Amino acid sequence: MNGPVNGATDTAMSVAGPGATGLTALDVAAFAAELAVYAAAAWWAWRRPGRRGARLAAAVGAVAVLAVLWGRFAAPTADRPLHGVARVAFEVCWFGVGAAAALRAYRRGVR
């Protein structure tokens, strides 16, 4: 029997067929953590004093800079992927920046 099973399409079979790795819970958690860093940077930039247009530009700029760094060094399809200690150092700095940005934005809102 070489056709689709139980009415499944060929596309569905190729995505979830034999040998497909799929996403793990760790992949989803890592992606959510990456998005949290972007959100924290944008929130921090938006909470800074100044005019609305300048704050919006700072928020977009902060996210853009972080996206370029992640895409260049840490993404699965990175141009210059880091390995070993360099990768660990990059991710410690990456998530440290996210935590610091969230803390600064939160403290600015509490005052």
C-alpha positions in Angstrom: 0.0 0.0 0.0 1.8 3.1 -1.2 -0.9 5.8 -1.0 -1.9 8.1 1.8 -3.1 6.4 5.0 -6.6 7.2 6.3 -7.2 10.0 3.9 -4.1 11.9 4.8 -2.6 14.1 2.1 0.8 13.7 0.7 1.9 17.0 2.1 0.9 16.0 5.6 2.7 12.7 5.2 5.9 14.5 4.1 5.9 16.9 7.1 5.2 14.2 9.7 6.4 11.1 7.9 9.1 8.7 8.8 12.4 10.4 9.7 10.8 13.8 10.4 12.2 15.4 13.5 9.5 17.8 14.4 9.6 20.3 17.2 10.3 19.4 20.8 9.1 21.2 23.9 12.6 22.5 24.3 12.5 24.1 20.9 9.3 25.8 21.6 10.5 27.0 25.0 13.8 28.4 23.5 11.8 30.2 20.8 9.5 31.7 23.5 12.5 32.8 25.5 14.0 34.5 22.4 10.7 36.3 21.7 10.7 37.4 25.4 14.1 39.1 24.9 12.7 41.0 21.9 9.6 42.0 23.9 11.7 43.2 26.8 14.0 45.3 24.6 11.0 46.9 22.9 9.3 47.5 26.2 12.4 49.1 27.7 12.8 51.4 24.7 9.2 52.4 24.7 9.3 53.2 28.4 12.2 55.7 28.0 11.4 59.4 28.3 10.9 61.3 25.1 8.4 61.8 22.3 6.3 59.0 21.0 8.0 58.9 17.6 11.5 58.7 19.1 10.4 56.0 21.5 8.9 54.0 18.7 12.0 54.4 16.6 14.1 53.2 19.6 11.9 50.2 20.1 12.1 49.2 16.5 15.8 49.8 16.4 16.4 47.7 19.6 14.5 44.8 18.2 16.2 45.1 14.8 19.7 45.1 16.3 18.9 42.1 18.4 17.4 40.3 15.5 20.5 40.9 13.4 22.8 39.6 16.2 20.6 36.5 16.7 20.4 35.8 13.0 24.1 36.3 12.5 25.4 34.2 15.4 22.8 32.1 17.1 19.9 31.1 14.7 19.9 27.6 13.3 20.6 29.1 9.8 23.2 31.6 11.1 25.8 33.1 8.8 28.6 32.6 11.4 27.2 30.2 14.0 29.0 30.2 17.3 29.9 27.0 19.0 31.1 25.9 22.4 32.1 28.5 24.9 31.5 31.4 22.5 27.9 30.2 22.0 27.3 29.9 25.8 28.8 33.4 26.3 26.6 34.9 23.6 23.5 33.3 25.0 24.3 34.4 28.6 24.7 38.0 27.3 21.6 37.7 25.1 19.3 36.6 27.9 21.1 38.9 30.4 20.3 41.9 28.1 16.7 40.7 28.0 16.4 40.4 31.8 18.1 43.8 32.3 15.8 45.5 29.8 12.7 44.0 31.5 13.9 45.0 34.9 14.8 48.6 33.8 11.4 49.0 32.0 9.6 47.6 35.1 11.4 49.9 37.5 10.7 52.9 35.3 7.0 52.1 35.4 6.9 51.7 39.2 8.2 55.2 40.0 
